[in-house]
Amino acid sequence: MKEFIRYVCLTKGITIDDNTVIQADYVKNNKKKQDIYLTIADCKIGVSLKMGSGNSCHQEKIEDFITFIKNNCSATDEVCDLWRFFIWADGTTDGSGSMAKGPDGKILCRFDAAGFKKKYPDKREALQQFLDLNKATLIERALFIGKYDSDVEFVYHGTYKQGRWISKKEVIDFLVKQQPKSNRACLTIGSLTVQAWNVSLSGNTEKKRGEIQLKYGTMKEDFDILMKDNADSIGTFLGDLEEFDLTQTMNKNKDSSMWRTLLPDVTDYSDYYLVKVSSNQLSKLSEKKVKTKSDAYAVKVQLPRTYLLQKEYVLEEADLSGYSYEKVPDTGISIKMKNSKNYTYQKFTKNSFCKAFSNLDDVEFWLTSLLIYSADKERYKNERIISDLGNTTESYLSKVLSIMDISTDNTDCSSFWDSVRKAAQAKIREHISTNTELAENIFTGKHWFESPYHAIFLYESGELKKNVITSFSITTGSGRSSGKYTIEITPTK
């Protein structure tokens, strides 16, 4: 919620501080598209709230729609009749087609969207051209204004724990440029689909006929794309969203192949759920409670369907309070953002590095060699690094010669220090690769955290798989110029 408020304020140019009063009011008039009003520093802002995946965003009687497009889109009588023909879907422009039924019980003259697409390609093309010419106007009506002059400036999709949001301008700009992801839909406006709400093919729902409906089935995915444009400011938040997404996906779909990957010996997954880790756990490396290697794990528990619907199938540890549940061992999952390689397998402080690599002779020497600078303008900082890690420059260079077998005849050049650092990286890489327990700790936390808080599995780019790391890089973290010495193990780019 803080991130959402921050986005609203940045978009609207509202200045806030710790004393700013923020209020939310529910809009009782359900004909309006705004579901709440936010009042921030005396600025009142309408917000439309969405949940789920269907996301019908607009519906109205076809004649009301025609009045609108005549007044706002210069729709001709011919185009208006085409819309009537499409929505009534019985070969007429007023819904007066024959009620005669075939052997299958369906009304013979009526057709669904697929039937219209197949039987009347020219009519479909004419309607699609009309939609393409009036994208911005129709999108604004469908999502933000509606039939009753609604006052929506932002759309929020999801729950208070797992939400996405975007401004009116950004949505319209995005959808106007957006092309349909497939040719399956009959009529589209960017990512929106246009259809008859209820054709009543069998004549059982006649009162629902004659209404046009617009749906935004990819709202969640599109908002992801738009929000990731701001990833510099909400990168950690988007990572949390990825974790909530996986729990929701697996908890809603017990037929997902990911369950078979996670629990291959289980045949009935109905009482198994994925929960997001929300607690810190004791690390045997730091001997402190810290963020764990796993971001989610499986539990066995019986949960009421009403509770799952209330949570939108998104669960974290705190949501199990009050229920008797069993943590399933060895189901910890490390979840990475889609298409992102900018993450870290392990970040070592000076103390944790020395502890993890304690069986290396003179571990402080190897740490020093990973941290030193080689660039001409920064090499003066090496003296301090060497001193902070327990050596003089003279004794350190003596070790470079004796341990690394690198000549110290010319230390006043970048190539010398480059070779020292590369030799240290090669040593640490070899040590990790030949030490199974250390590698398991770095990449999964197996011996540093109790199960299921170590990551046996990796979820990356939409795929759940065993967490097996074959390549990695060794880099320095930020802050070494100010004496904050850290080493990071990261994916190879």
BELZILIN-V213157 format. One record per helix or strand of 3 or more residues. SS is the DSSP state (2 for helix, 1 for strand). FROM is the first residue (numbers start at 1). TO is the last residue. If there is no record, write none. Layout:
ss=SS from=FROM to=TO
ss=SS from=FROM to=TO
This chain:
ss=2 from=2 to=12
ss=1 from=22 to=26
ss=1 from=36 to=40
ss=1 from=43 to=50
ss=1 from=56 to=61
ss=2 from=62 to=72
ss=2 from=77 to=88
ss=2 from=113 to=119
ss=2 from=121 to=133
ss=2 from=135 to=145
ss=1 from=154 to=158
ss=1 from=163 to=167
ss=2 from=168 to=177
ss=1 from=187 to=189
ss=1 from=192 to=196
ss=2 from=206 to=208
ss=1 from=211 to=215
ss=2 from=219 to=228
ss=2 from=231 to=252
ss=2 from=257 to=262
ss=1 from=272 to=276
ss=1 from=281 to=283
ss=1 from=288 to=290
ss=1 from=296 to=300
ss=2 from=305 to=310
ss=2 from=317 to=320
ss=1 from=333 to=335
ss=1 from=344 to=349
ss=2 from=350 to=356
ss=2 from=363 to=371
ss=2 from=379 to=388
ss=2 from=393 to=404
ss=2 from=414 to=433
ss=2 from=436 to=444
ss=1 from=457 to=460
ss=1 from=463 to=466
ss=1 from=473 to=476
ss=2 from=480 to=482
ss=1 from=486 to=490
